[in-house]
């Protein structure tokens, strides 16, 4: 019996030493895969306060999450005197892990608006509430939970037509541990709380899971295991024809008028969410701007490659901007201020032969905005706002 105990201690000791060696080795080679996210029962996964590290999966940037769980610098909750505050709601494009914070579109916007008539000679301060994976439903909940305490003068919704419509549908998004909205018989939005009963939600609420995530940002071995888990999940998603790269949606039904009931429902819920967001912003005597973003294929500067993509996906020439134009028409029909970036960015891309999407360590023309995309987006939003107030 004593010998068994000694052997067990030797095995545990060996495993501990091996773990220490592996941890040291990972630090020496510079491996990092920080735990940027944590679970929030009201919002689903969100950014973890205080997390930081080098992000280099797509692009390269040192990312710091502030004390309120925002990919941003620290901001006082109370709005400083003589300050014009802008709140940005969005997903991974606003979060912008791929690019240095100073070059993100909302930072470009902040700089370009200084002295613009919209600010009334006030200092401009932009606060970023973007979180990867968020759709309009969770952005509405973010507005309610975190945004209003900062007293913004303007709320900008950065809407990604590439996946926000499907992200607002449980059937299309296929993630069961986050909140969604449904429409009741009267056409009213109702929060679906079934996610609180899912096994995925309960697993994320367990103490062990919370401990792992709390120390994950400091332990490289855990980061390695998490990167393997994430890679496996991505592979599984691709097998289900679900790619969350910021541009591809299930069965490629995005670029066509919806015929299937699930897509009709997704569009209806999305449009209701846009109206609700605008309503709640207006009730606070705050301004609202809806900005639709772009996907890689829409801004592909090489026309033959763009046409090849459209032919492969059976997209008609006028339908590459179908979701953007539909959102624009809907917004204008309901007196929502809207800026449609994709056609404008596409024109700049082709004229200057530059990519708005993609990085040297991934694929040019695909994925998230690079520095070009953020720069021109920020400038175009600033131009729109300044013109609006002239």
N, C-alpha and C positions, 0 to 999 in steps of 0.2 A: 504493500500500500504506500509506504514511504517512498519507494522507488518510482511509483507512478506519479506521485506529487512532484518529485524532483524533475522527472522528465517533462511534466507539464510546464513547470517553471522555466526549464531550458528552452522549450518550444516557444513559450510566450516571450522570453528574453530575446530569442533569435529573431522572432517576428518584429519586436520593437526595434532592435538594432537595424534590421533590414529596412524598416519604415524610415528610420532616421537617415540612413544612407540614401534611400530613394528621395527623401525630402531635400537633402543637401545637394544631390545630383541635379534635381529639377531646378533648384535655385541657381546653381552654377551655370546651367545652360540657358538660364533666363526664361524658363517656361512659366507662363502665367495664364490663368483662365478664371478671373475673379468671379465670385458669386455676387453679381450686381443686383439680383432680384430676390425678393422675399414674397411671402404670401399675405394678402390682405383680404379678409372676408367680405369687405364691401366692394372692392375693385377687382379682385382676382390677383394675379401676380403684379407686383409693382416694384419700384426701385428701392433698394435697401439703404437707409440712411448711413452715411459714413463709408460706404463701400468705395474702393478705389483700386486702380490697377491699369496695366497696359492692355488695351484692346487691339488685337491685330489679326482677327479672323477675316475681316474685310476692311481695307484701309488700315490706318494705324494712328492711335491717339491714346494719350494717358487720360483716363476718365476718372473724375471724382464726383461722387454723389453727395449732395449737401445734407445738412442735418434734418431737413424736412422730406428727404427722399426724392429730390429733384436733380436731374442732370443739369446743374447750374451752379453758379456761385452762391454764397450765402446772401439772403435778403432779409431785411427786417420785416416782420409781419405788418407793423404799422407803416403806412405809406409816408415817406419823408415829405416835408413841405416842398412846394414848388416842383412836384414830380408828376409826370404823366406815365402811368403804369399800363403795360400791355401784358395780358396773360395769353400764352400759347397753349392750346389743346391739340394733341396729335398723337401719333404713334412713333415708330422707330425713326421716321424721317426727322421729326422734331427732337427726339431723344439724341440722335446723331452720334452714336458711339464711334462711328467710322472716321470722324473728322475732329480736329482740334476745336475746342469750344469757341475760340475767337473767330473761327471761319464758318460757323453754322449760320443758317439763313436768318435766324432770329437775332443773332448778334450783329450781322450785317444790317438788318433792319433797324436795330437800336441805334447804330452809328449813323445811318442814312437819314433817320428822322430828326436828328438833332437840328434844331432851327427851322424845321418844317412848320407850316402854319397850323397843322393839326395839334401840335403840342403847346401852342400859345406861349412860346418862349420858355416852356418848362423843361426840366431835365427829363430825358426819356429813359425809362427802366423797363426792360422786358424780362418776364419771368416764365421759364419753360416748364410746362407740366406734361410734356410728352413722355410716353412709356411704350416700349415695344409691344406689339400685339394688340394694342387698344383699337377698338372700333368706336363708332359714334356712341353706342350704348354706354361703354365704360368711360368715355370722355364726358358724357353728361353727368355720370356719377362722380367723376373727378371734379367737375365744376362745382357740384354741391358740397363735396367733402373738403376740398382743399383751396379752391380758387378764391372764394368770396372773402375769406379772412384777410386777403392781401389787398382788397379794395381796388381792383383794376378799373381803369377808365375805358379800356377796350379789350374785348375778348376776340382772339383770332382762332378759328377752327381750321387746322391744317388737315384737309380731307384727302385721303389717298384713294382715288377711284379704283386703284389696282387691287385692293382687298377689303376696303372698309364695308362695302355692301355685304360681302360674304361673312365678314367678321361679326356683323350684327345678326347673323342667323345661326342658331344652334345646329341646325341640320347641315349647313354648309361648312361652318367653322369646325365642327366636330371636336370641340373642347368642352368638357362637361363640368369643369370646376370654376367657371367664371359666370358672372351675371349676364343675363340677356333681358330684352323687353319683348313683349308680345302685344298685339292689338286685340282688344276685346270687341264684342259685337257692336259697340258704339264707335269703334275706331279710336278708342283711347289707349294710350300706352300703359301697360301693366308690367311691373317688374316680376320676372320669373325667378323665383327663389329655389327652384328644384336643385340647383347646383349645391346647395348646402347639405343635401342628402346624398350626394355622389361619393363613391369610394375615393375618388381622386381628391376631393375636398377634405375628407376626413383624414387621409394620409398626410396631407400638407399641414393639418392642424395638430398632428402628433408631436409630443415633446421632443422625441429623438430627431425628427425632421427639422424642427426649429433650432435645435442645438447644432446640427450639422451645418445648417445654413449660416448660423451666427459665427461659426469659427472657420467657415469655408474660405473667407477672403484672406485668411492668414496661413492656411495649410495647403501647400502646393500639391501634395499627394491627393487630397480631397478634390482639388481643382482638376487634376488629371482624370480622376474617376468620373467627375461631373462632365468633363469634355467628351469622354467615351460614351457616357449615357446620352448626352445631347446629340452626338453623331448618330447613335443608334436610333434615336427618336426621329431625326431628320430623314434617315433612310426609310424608316417605317412610314413616314408621312408621304414620301415620294412614291412608295409602293401603293399608297391610297390615292395617288394623283392629287395630293394636297401639298403645294409648295408655297411657303411663306417667304418669298424673296422680295416682296414688295411689288410684284407684277403679275404673278400667275395665280389663277383661282380655279376651283374645281370644274373640270370639264370645259373650261374656257368659254363659259356662257356669259361672261361679262360684256363682251363686245357686240352683243346682239340684244334686240328687244326681248324681254323675258316671255317665254311661252310656258315653261314649267311652273307649277304652282309654288314650289319652294323658292324660285327666283322672284316671282311676283310678290310673295310675302316678304322676302328680304328687302326688295326695293320699297315696298309700302312702309315697313318698319323704319327703314333708313330715312325716308322722307318725313315721317312723323317725328323722328328724333331730331332732325334738323329744325323743324318748326318749334319743337319743344325747347331746344337749346336757345334759339333766337328769342322765344317768349320769356324764358327765365332771365336772359341777359337784359332784355328791354325792361323787365319789371324792376331791375336794379338800377335803372337809369344809366345803363352802361351801353357803349356802342358794340356792335357785332360785325365781324367780317368773316365770310366763308371763303376759304382759299382752297381750290382743288389743285393737287400736285401733279406729278407725272410719273410714268413708268419708263423703263429703258427702251422698249420698242418704239414708244411714241416719240422719243427724242433721238433716235438713231440717226446720226449725221450722214451715214452712207445710204443713199436712197435705194440702190439695188438690194442691200442687206435688209432694209426695212420692208421692201416689197416681197422679198423672199420669205420673211417671217410671216407676213400677212397671208401670203399664199399657202404656207404650211398650215397656218391656223384657220384658214378659210374665212379670213376677215376681209370684208369689203372695204375699199379705199375710204369711204366716208364713215366707216364704223370704228376706226382705230381710236377716235375720240368720242365714241358714242356715250360712254358713261359720264364723261366730262361735260358734254353738251346737254345731256339730259339733266344733270345736276344744275347746270347754269340756267336752263329754261325753267326748271322747277323753282329755283331761288328767285329769279326775276319775276316769276308769276306770283310770288308771295312776298314781294318787296324786301327780300333779303339781299344785302350787299354782297356781291360775289366777284371773285377774281379767278379766272380759269388760266392756270399757268402752262399747262401742257403744250398747247399750240404755240404760245409765245416762246417757250424754251426750245421747241422743235425748230422754229424759224431761226433762232440764234445759233443752234447747234449746226444746222445745215449751212448757214451763211459763213460761219467761222470754222467749220469742220472740227468741232470739238465735242467731246463726250460730256454729258451732264451726269451720267451714271457710270459706276464701275471704277475699279482700282487696279493698280499694277499687280497686286497679289491675288486678284480674283479674275474678273472678266470685264473688259471695257464694254460699256453699253448695256450692262445688266446690274441688277441689285439696287443699292441705295444711291442717293446723290453723292457725288464727289465734291471737291471744293468748287468746281465750276457750277454745278447744280445749285449749291447753297448760295454762292455769290449772286448769281443772276436772279434766283428766286427772291432773295432778300431785297435786291435792288428793285425788282418789279413790284413787290408788295409795297415798298416805300413810295414808289412813284404813284401807285394807285391811291394810297392814303392821302398823299399830299395833294393830288389832283382832286380828290373827293372834297377836300375842304377849301379849295380855291374859289 
